[in-house]
Structure formats: structure tokens, C-alpha cells
Amino acid sequence: MGNTAFTVILLLLSIVLVGVLLLQVRGNAGQVFGQAESTFRSRRGVERLLFRATIVIATIFVVVAIVNTRLTDG
């Protein structure tokens, strides 16, 4: 039962993580195709929120994956 719960959590986290990453790429569409400028630009507003959310979701994903692996092996 616990293993199934962790698998479902991993699935949901992966979907959310892909969604957040796609939102970031969509916001920087001009830079993806080689038009990136060499000037420094700070993240503001929604862009900063998406950046931090990506870090948090990815960290949670890795932790849940490790716990899931430990429970499966043990």
C-alpha cells in the first residue's frame, strides 16, 4: 500500500515539474532559439516564483524517489 502511494506521489510530482518547466521555457521563447543576450537580468514576479517552485518540486521529487527506492528494496 505504501509503495503505491509513493508511486502516485512521484507521478503527480513529475507531471507538475514538467508543467512548471514548460511554463519557464514558454516565458523565454526568444532565448531558446539562439537570441539570448549576454546582459544580466534578474528574475522578477512570476518568473522568480516559477524558478523557486522548480527547485522545491525537484527536491521533493528526489527525496520521494529515494524513500520509494529504500522501501522497495527493504
Contacts in CASP RR format, 6 or more apart in sequence:
PFRMAT RR
TARGET T0000
AUTHOR 0000-0000-0000
METHOD contacts of the structure
MODEL  1
MGNTAFTVILLLLSIVLVGVLLLQVRGNAGQVFGQAESTFRSRRGVERLL
FRATIVIATIFVVVAIVNTRLTDG
2 71 0 8 1.000
3 68 0 8 1.000
3 71 0 8 1.000
3 72 0 8 1.000
6 64 0 8 1.000
6 67 0 8 1.000
6 68 0 8 1.000
6 71 0 8 1.000
7 68 0 8 1.000
9 64 0 8 1.000
10 61 0 8 1.000
10 64 0 8 1.000
10 65 0 8 1.000
10 68 0 8 1.000
13 57 0 8 1.000
13 60 0 8 1.000
13 61 0 8 1.000
13 64 0 8 1.000
14 61 0 8 1.000
16 57 0 8 1.000
17 54 0 8 1.000
17 57 0 8 1.000
17 58 0 8 1.000
17 61 0 8 1.000
20 50 0 8 1.000
20 53 0 8 1.000
20 54 0 8 1.000
20 57 0 8 1.000
21 54 0 8 1.000
23 50 0 8 1.000
24 47 0 8 1.000
24 50 0 8 1.000
24 51 0 8 1.000
24 54 0 8 1.000
25 32 0 8 1.000
27 47 0 8 1.000
30 36 0 8 1.000
31 37 0 8 1.000
43 51 0 8 1.000
END
